[in-house]
Amino acid sequence: MAFDGLFTKAMTRELQQLVSGRISKVHQPNQLELLLHIRAQGHNQKLLISIHPSYSRIHLTAMANVNPSEPPMFCMLLRKHIEGGVITEVIQHEMDRLIILKIRAKNEIGDDIERELHVEMMGRHSNVILVDSTRMMILDSLKHLPPSVNSYRTILPGQPYIFPPSQEKKDPFSAVAELIGKDEKEMVGTFAGFSPLNARELHFRLDGADDKKETAQHFLNEFLAEKPAGHYVEFDGKSYFSATALTHIGSEELTFPTLGELLDRMYYAKAERDRVKQQAGDLERWLQNEIAKLKLKLKKLQKEQDQAEKRDQLQLNGELIMANLHRITKGMKEIEVDNYYNDEKVTITLDPRKTPIDNSQRYYSRYQKAKTALVKTQEQIEKTIEDIEYFETLMQQVQQAGISDIEEIREELAEQGFMKAQKSKKKKKPTKPSVESYVSSTGTPISVGKNNKQNDYVTFKVAAKSDTWLHTKDIPGSHVIVHDNAPDETTLLEAATIAAYFSKARESSSVPVDYTEARQVKKPNGAKPGFVIYFEQKTLFVTPDEDLVIKLKK
């Protein structure tokens, strides 16, 4: 990964389209992210700013974000100072990972004010700082840094804004010739903006170039392009990106028309998973504990079942005692008799205090109890296996859920009596589950449920009887509806790929997916949410493809 100074230079170029744009809305989805809605050049744009320690970035995004019902304090402050304001400049500070949005807005009495939003993308030191540019004073920031934490620069409201310390490195754009002959470490140590990734790329290109200066200049010019392209490579389990082709990695490369689309592909799923973990970590741990307890219970029940299955011997002992009454007297502790079923000798333990008939009845009584216990044990085993499958399905849903899906999973568990409902000060109005929408490459709409409530809703409320219903075969996953009674082969394969992707088999290949008409899907009486049976299905095999799923997302 390389959101270095060079990539920041390219991102600054891409964000020039926001200059003269008006900030219409400011949202703060969580503690680490901001989302600015901007109307620029006749288009509505969404600018995402993140200070995540691993995914710090700024870029235009097409992805949807869920916002809290009550905006945090920093969001309220930004609304007061920059909502309705016009972006006058987007600049990079030197060659640092620092982009400044200069904004002209108005205060409460209508006077013009100048504000700057400093976006510092520096790993765990990342921050967003609102600055009064006329006085270079900090109005507030996403993260506060008192003097006890950072003696060089204090980040608190009312303090003067001080830029991060300069690395005292050369600007590569002003010293192109000096790049020649430098190895990767020297490039990183001498020139501003170079990460090891981009240093390796330039060194690789220079190594085989005839005109080395022209090669170096061409490399740098790619970061100055008016419309920079995004380049993405996966190799040896790791992901890499840049605003220039990564030819030194020697792996198949994906190219994106914009850096924003590149970063959506690179980070959105990871950041979303992090957000979900923050909100659903306790739920995931609870499910893990429940599954572990149920599996232990299942082992005990199976042991009881093994013991209960020995009941036939109890019945046989009772029969053999009755057949040998003439040989048994009160006070005997055991007797060896012939088993007339297989001509073998059997030694039967007797209670010396009981008569022969009482001993026989004792074995018959134990047989009846074991028979009853076996039926109950089998019922408990079936119920326990059903609960394990249910919780494992929920676990899969939590692991692939978005933030909005988690609340519905909690509600479902409360409704099923497995956990207490979370108390809320405000009474919520009942809302319909929100299902995800996709469109196949041939234009057919597709609906997807990502938890049990959504699965029931999409199958029995959204789908028409003649629509096509899909689900992974014998694998927990999403219900997928193709809104067409006779979808073309491409649509059917794409819908099956979505079903496989949103299932427990996401990391597998050649995943079996069943499909049938929605009218063939039934919900048994008393069945748990999301559980259905279906008929007249056909099966096809697909391999989950994240890129395709992202591409088809509506």
C-alpha positions in Angstrom: 0.0 0.0 0.0 1.3 3.5 -0.7 -0.7 6.5 0.3 2.6 8.4 0.2 3.5 12.0 -0.8 3.4 11.1 -4.5 0.0 9.5 -4.2 -1.2 12.5 -2.2 0.1 14.7 -5.1 -2.0 12.7 -7.6 -5.1 12.8 -5.2 -4.7 16.6 -4.9 -4.9 16.8 -8.7 -8.1 14.6 -8.8 -9.7 16.7 -6.1 -9.3 19.9 -8.2 -12.8 19.2 -9.5 -14.1 20.2 -6.1 -12.8 23.8 -6.4 -15.7 26.3 -6.5 -17.9 23.5 -5.2 -20.4 24.2 -2.4 -20.4 22.0 0.7 -24.1 21.1 1.2 -23.9 18.6 4.0 -21.4 17.4 6.6 -21.7 14.0 8.2 -19.6 12.1 10.7 -20.5 8.4 10.3 -18.1 7.4 13.2 -15.2 8.6 15.3 -12.7 8.2 12.4 -14.6 9.4 9.3 -16.1 12.4 7.8 -18.3 12.7 4.7 -18.8 16.0 2.9 -21.5 16.3 0.3 -20.3 18.8 -2.3 -22.1 20.2 -5.3 -19.4 20.9 -7.9 -19.4 21.4 -11.7 -23.0 20.4 -11.9 -22.6 17.1 -10.0 -23.2 15.9 -6.5 -20.0 14.5 -5.0 -19.2 12.7 -1.7 -15.8 13.4 -0.2 -14.7 10.7 2.3 -12.1 11.6 4.9 -10.7 8.9 7.2 -8.1 9.0 10.0 -8.1 5.3 10.5 -4.6 4.3 11.7 -4.3 1.7 8.9 -6.6 3.2 6.2 -6.2 7.0 6.5 -7.2 8.6 3.3 -9.2 11.3 1.5 -11.0 10.6 -1.8 -14.3 10.9 -3.6 -16.5 7.9 -2.9 -19.6 6.3 -4.5 -20.2 4.1 -1.4 -23.1 4.6 1.0 -22.5 5.3 4.7 -24.7 5.0 7.7 -24.8 8.1 9.9 -25.6 8.2 13.6 -29.0 9.6 14.6 -27.2 12.3 16.7 -24.2 14.0 15.1 -21.0 14.1 17.2 -19.7 17.5 18.5 -17.0 17.9 15.8 -19.6 17.3 13.1 -21.8 20.0 14.6 -18.8 22.4 14.7 -18.0 21.7 11.0 -21.6 22.3 10.1 -21.5 25.7 11.8 -18.3 26.8 10.1 -18.2 25.2 6.6 -21.7 23.9 5.7 -22.8 26.1 2.8 -19.2 27.2 2.2 -17.4 27.2 -1.1 -14.1 25.3 -1.6 -11.7 27.9 -3.1 -8.5 25.7 -3.2 -7.3 22.1 -2.7 -3.6 22.0 -2.1 -0.9 19.6 -0.8 1.5 20.9 1.9 5.0 20.5 0.4 5.3 16.8 -0.4 3.6 15.7 2.8 0.6 13.4 3.2 -1.4 16.5 4.1 -4.2 18.0 1.9 -5.7 21.4 2.8 -9.2 22.4 1.7 -9.5 26.2 1.7 -13.1 27.2 2.3 -14.9 30.5 2.1 -18.1 30.5 4.2 -20.3 32.9 6.2 -20.7 33.2 10.0 -24.0 33.6 11.9 -24.4 37.3 10.9 -23.6 36.8 7.3 -20.0 38.0 7.2 -17.4 36.2 5.0 -15.0 33.9 6.9 -12.0 31.9 5.8 -11.6 28.4 7.0 -9.2 25.5 6.3 -9.7 21.9 6.8 -6.3 20.2 7.2 -6.4 16.4 6.5 -3.3 14.8 7.8 -2.9 11.2 6.6 -0.1 9.9 8.7 -1.0 6.4 10.0 -1.8 6.4 13.7 -0.9 10.1 13.8 -3.7 11.0 11.3 -6.0 13.9 12.1 -8.5 16.3 10.7 -8.1 19.9 11.9 -10.4 22.9 11.4 -8.3 26.0 11.2 -9.2 29.7 11.2 -6.9 30.7 8.4 -6.9 34.4 9.2 -5.3 33.8 12.6 -3.9 30.2 11.9 -5.7 29.1 15.0 -7.2 25.7 15.7 -10.9 25.7 16.1 -11.2 22.0 16.8 -10.0 18.6 15.5 -11.1 15.0 15.4 -8.2 14.0 17.7 -6.9 16.3 20.5 -3.2 16.2 21.4 -2.3 18.0 24.6 1.3 19.1 25.3 1.9 16.0 27.5 1.4 13.8 24.4 3.1 16.0 21.8 5.5 18.6 22.9 6.2 19.9 19.4 2.6 20.7 18.4 -0.4 21.0 20.6 -3.7 20.1 18.8 -6.4 21.7 21.0 -9.1 24.4 20.3 -7.6 27.9 20.6 -4.0 26.8 20.0 -2.0 28.1 17.1 -1.8 25.7 14.2 1.7 24.3 13.6 2.5 22.2 10.5 3.9 18.7 11.1 7.7 18.8 11.3 9.4 18.9 7.9 11.5 15.9 6.9 14.1 18.2 5.2 14.1 16.1 2.0 14.4 17.2 -1.6 11.4 17.7 -3.9 11.8 15.0 -6.5 10.0 17.2 -9.1 12.8 19.8 -8.8 15.6 17.3 -8.8 14.7 14.7 -11.4 18.3 14.1 -12.6 19.4 13.3 -9.0 17.0 10.3 -8.8 19.2 8.5 -11.3 21.7 6.2 -9.8 20.0 6.1 -6.4 18.9 2.7 -5.0 15.5 2.3 -3.3 16.6 3.2 0.2 18.4 6.3 -1.0 15.3 7.4 -2.9 13.2 7.1 0.3 15.8 8.7 2.5 16.6 11.6 0.2 13.5 12.6 -1.7 10.2 13.7 -0.2 7.0 11.7 -1.0 8.6 8.4 -1.8 7.3 5.2 -0.1 9.3 2.0 -0.6 6.7 0.8 -3.1 7.1 3.7 -5.5 10.8 3.8 -4.9 11.0 0.1 -6.0 8.9 0.9 -9.1 11.0 3.8 -10.2 14.3 1.9 -9.5 12.9 -1.1 -11.6 12.1 1.2 -14.5 15.4 3.0 -14.4 17.3 -0.2 -14.3 16.2 -1.2 -17.8 15.9 2.2 -19.4 18.0 3.7 -22.1 17.1 7.4 -21.4 17.0 7.3 -17.6 16.1 11.0 -17.1 13.2 10.8 -19.5 12.0 7.6 -17.7 12.2 9.3 -14.3 10.4 12.4 -15.6 7.6 10.2 -17.2 7.2 8.4 -13.8 6.8 11.6 -11.9 4.5 13.1 -14.6 2.0 10.3 -14.0 1.4 11.8 -10.5 0.7 15.2 -12.0 -1.9 13.9 -14.5 -5.1 16.0 -14.7 -7.1 12.8 -14.4 -4.9 10.2 -12.7 -5.7 6.6 -13.0 -5.6 4.1 -10.1 -3.5 0.9 -10.3 -4.2 -2.1 -8.0 -2.2 -5.3 -7.7 -2.5 -8.4 -5.5 0.5 -10.5 -4.9 1.4 -13.2 -2.4 -1.6 -12.4 -0.3 -0.9 -8.6 -0.1 -2.6 -5.7 -1.9 -0.7 -2.8 -3.5 -1.9 0.4 -5.1 -0.5 3.5 -6.7 -1.3 6.3 -9.2 1.2 4.7 -11.6 1.5 1.2 -13.0 3.3 -1.2 -10.7 5.3 -3.1 -13.3 8.0 -4.4 -10.8 5.5 -6.7 -9.0 4.9 -8.8 -12.0 1.3 -9.7 -11.2 -2.0 -9.0 -13.0 -3.1 -5.4 -12.5 -6.5 -3.9 -12.2 -6.8 -0.3 -13.5 -9.4 2.2 -12.2 -10.4 5.4 -14.1 -10.1 7.4 -10.8 -8.2 7.2 -7.6 -11.5 7.4 -5.7 -12.8 4.2 -7.3 -9.4 2.6 -6.6 -9.6 3.4 -2.9 -13.3 2.4 -2.7 -12.1 -1.0 -4.0 -9.1 -1.1 -1.8 -10.5 0.1 1.5 -14.2 0.2 1.7 -14.8 -3.5 2.6 -11.9 -3.4 5.1 -13.1 -0.2 6.8 -16.7 -1.4 6.9 -15.6 -4.7 8.5 -13.7 -2.6 11.1 -16.8 -0.5 11.8 -18.9 -3.6 12.2 -16.3 -5.1 14.6 -16.6 -2.1 16.8 -20.3 -2.4 17.0 -20.7 -6.2 16.8 -17.6 -7.5 18.7 -19.7 -8.4 21.7 -22.3 -10.1 19.5 -19.7 -12.2 17.7 -18.1 -13.3 21.0 -21.6 -14.1 22.3 -22.3 -16.3 19.3 -19.0 -18.0 19.6 -19.7 -18.9 23.2 -23.2 -20.1 22.4 -21.9 -22.3 19.6 -19.2 -23.7 21.9 -21.7 -24.5 24.7 -24.1 -26.2 22.2 -21.3 -28.4 20.7 -20.4 -29.5 24.3 -24.0 -30.2 25.0 -24.3 -32.2 21.8 -21.3 -34.4 22.8 -23.0 -35.2 26.2 -26.3 -36.0 24.5 -24.6 -38.3 22.0 -22.9 -40.1 25.0 -26.3 -40.4 26.7 -27.7 -41.8 23.4 -24.9 -44.4 23.2 -25.7 -45.5 26.7 -29.5 -45.6 26.1 -29.0 -47.7 23.0 -27.8 -50.5 25.2 -31.5 -50.8 26.3 -32.0 -54.0 24.2 -29.6 -55.8 26.5 -31.8 -54.8 29.5 -34.9 -56.3 27.8 -33.0 -59.5 26.9 -31.9 -59.9 30.6 -35.5 -59.6 31.7 -36.6 -62.3 29.2 -33.7 -64.7 30.1 -34.5 -64.4 33.8 -38.2 -65.3 33.1 -37.0 -68.2 31.0 -34.8 -69.5 33.8 -37.0 -68.9 36.9 -36.6 -72.5 37.9 -32.8 -72.1 38.3 -32.9 -68.8 40.3 -33.4 -68.4 44.0 -33.6 -65.3 46.2 -30.1 -64.4 47.5 -28.2 -65.2 44.2 -26.0 -62.3 43.0 -25.7 -63.5 39.3 -26.5 -66.4 37.0 -25.1 -67.7 33.8 -27.7 -68.6 31.2 -27.9 -69.6 27.5 -28.9 -66.8 25.1 -31.4 -68.6 22.9 -31.0 -66.0 20.2 -27.4 -66.8 19.4 -26.4 -69.9 21.6 -23.9 -67.9 23.6 -23.6 -67.8 27.4 -24.7 -64.6 29.2 -23.9 -63.7 32.8 -26.8 -61.6 34.4 -26.3 -59.6 37.6 -29.1 -60.1 40.1 -30.2 -58.2 43.2 -29.9 -60.8 46.0 -32.6 -59.0 48.0 -35.2 -59.5 45.3 -37.2 -62.5 44.0 -36.5 -63.9 40.5 -39.6 -62.2 39.2 -38.7 -58.9 40.8 -35.3 -59.1 39.2 -36.9 -59.7 35.8 -39.3 -56.7 36.4 -36.4 -54.5 37.4 -34.7 -55.1 34.0 -38.0 -54.5 32.1 -38.5 -51.3 34.0 -35.0 -50.1 33.2 -35.6 -51.0 29.6 -38.7 -48.8 29.4 -36.9 -45.9 31.1 -34.0 -46.2 28.6 -36.5 -46.4 25.7 -38.2 -43.2 26.8 -34.9 -41.5 27.5 -33.7 -42.4 24.0 -36.6 -40.7 22.4 -36.1 -37.5 24.5 -32.4 -37.6 23.9 -32.9 -37.9 20.2 -35.3 -34.9 20.3 -32.7 -32.9 22.2 -30.0 -33.8 19.8 -32.1 -32.7 16.8 -32.9 -29.4 18.6 -29.3 -28.8 19.6 -28.1 -29.5 16.0 -30.7 -27.1 14.7 -29.6 -24.4 17.2 -25.9 -24.9 16.2 -26.8 -24.5 12.5 -28.9 -21.4 13.4 -26.1 -19.7 15.4 -23.5 -20.6 12.8 -25.7 -19.0 10.1 -25.9 -15.9 12.3 -22.2 -15.9 12.8 -21.7 -16.0 9.0 -24.1 -13.1 8.7 -22.4 -11.0 11.4 -19.0 -11.6 9.7 -20.3 -10.3 6.4 -22.7 -7.7 7.7 -22.9 -4.0 7.3 -23.5 -1.8 10.2 -27.3 -1.5 9.5 -27.6 -5.3 9.4 -26.2 -5.8 12.9 -29.1 -4.1 14.6 -31.6 -6.4 12.8 -29.6 -9.5 14.0 -29.8 -8.3 17.6 -33.5 -7.7 17.3 -34.0 -11.2 15.9 -32.1 -12.8 18.8 -34.2 -10.8 21.2 -37.4 -11.9 19.5 -36.3 -15.5 19.6 -35.7 -15.2 23.3 -31.9 -15.9 23.1 -30.9 -12.5 24.5 -32.4 -9.4 26.1 -33.6 -6.6 23.9 -31.4 -3.5 24.1 -33.1 -0.6 25.9 -33.5 2.6 24.0 -34.6 6.0 25.2 -36.5 6.6 22.0 -39.3 4.3 20.9 -38.5 3.1 17.4 -41.2 2.8 14.8 -41.3 -0.6 13.1 -39.3 -0.4 9.9 -39.1 -2.7 6.9 -35.8 -4.5 6.6 -33.5 -2.8 4.0 -32.2 -5.2 1.4 -29.3 -4.6 -0.9 -29.9 -4.0 -4.6 -27.8 -5.0 -7.6 -28.2 -4.8 -11.3 -26.8 -7.6 -13.6 -24.6 -6.6 -16.5 -27.6 -7.2 -18.8 -29.8 -4.8 -16.8 -31.9 -7.1 -14.6 -32.5 -6.0 -11.0 -31.3 -8.3 -8.2 -32.3 -8.1 -4.5 -30.1 -9.6 -1.7 -30.9 -10.3 2.0 -27.9 -10.2 4.3 -29.5 -11.5 7.5 -32.5 -13.7 8.4 -35.0 -10.8 8.7 -33.9 -9.5 5.3 -33.9 -13.0 3.8 -37.6 -13.6 4.9 -38.5 -10.1 3.7 -36.9 -10.4 0.3 -38.2 -13.9 -0.3 -41.8 -13.5 0.9 -42.5 -9.8 0.5 -40.3 -8.4 -2.2 -40.2 -11.3 -4.7 -42.9 -11.9 -7.1 -44.1 -15.6 -7.3 -42.5 -15.9 -10.8 -39.1 -14.4 -9.8 -36.0 -16.5 -9.6 -34.8 -17.4 -6.1 -31.2 -18.5 -5.4 -29.4 -19.9 -2.3 -26.1 -21.8 -1.8 -26.8 -25.5 -1.6 -26.6 -26.8 2.1 -24.4 -23.8 3.0 -25.5 -20.8 5.2 -26.0 -17.7 3.1 -28.1 -15.0 1.6 -31.5 -15.3 -0.2 -31.0 -13.8 -3.6 -33.9 -12.7 -5.9 -33.6 -12.1 -9.6 -36.6 -10.0 -10.6 -37.2 -12.0 -13.8 -39.1 -15.3 -14.4 -36.7 -16.3 -17.1 -33.3 -14.6 -16.6 -30.7 -14.8 -19.2 -27.6 -17.0 -18.5 -25.4 -14.1 -17.7 -27.8 -12.7 -15.1 -28.3 -16.1 -13.6 -24.5 -16.7 -13.2 -24.0 -13.2 -11.7 -26.8 -13.7 -9.2 -25.4 -17.1 -8.3 -22.0 -15.4 -7.8 -23.6 -12.9 -5.4 -25.3 -15.7 -3.5 -21.9 -17.6 -3.2 -20.1 -14.4 -2.1 -22.6 -13.7 0.6 -22.4 -17.2 2.1 -20.1 -19.2 4.3 -18.3 -20.4 1.2 -17.1 -16.9 0.2 -13.4 -18.1 0.2 -14.2 -21.3 -1.7 -14.3 -22.1 -5.4 -17.0 -24.0 -7.4 -19.7 -23.3 -4.9 -23.0 -25.1 -5.5 -26.0 -22.6 -5.8 -29.6 -23.8 -6.1 -32.2 -21.8 -8.0 -35.9 -22.2 -8.4 -39.1 -20.1 -8.8 -39.9 -18.0 -5.7 -43.3 -19.8 -5.6 -41.4 -23.0 -4.8 -40.0 -21.6 -1.6 -42.0 -22.3 1.6 -41.5 -21.5 5.3 -42.5 -24.4 7.6 -44.8 -23.5 10.5 -42.7 -22.5 13.6 -39.5 -22.3 11.7 -36.8 -19.9 12.8 -36.2 -16.7 10.8 -34.5 -17.3 7.5 -35.2 -21.0 7.4 -37.1 -22.3 4.3 -37.6 -25.4 2.3 -37.8 -25.3 -1.5 -38.7 -27.6 -4.4 -38.0 -28.2 -8.2 -34.5 -26.6 -7.9 -31.6 -26.8 -10.3 -28.0 -26.3 -9.3 -25.1 -24.5 -10.9 -21.5 -24.0 -9.7 -19.8 -20.6 -9.4 -16.7 -19.1 -7.7 -17.3 -16.0 -5.6 -15.8 -12.8 -7.2 -15.6 -9.7 -5.1 -14.8 -7.4 -8.0 -17.9 -8.6 -9.9 -20.1 -8.1 -6.8 -18.8 -4.5 -6.3 -19.3 -3.8 -10.0 -23.0 -4.9 -9.9 -23.8 -3.0 -6.7 -26.5 -0.5 -7.4 
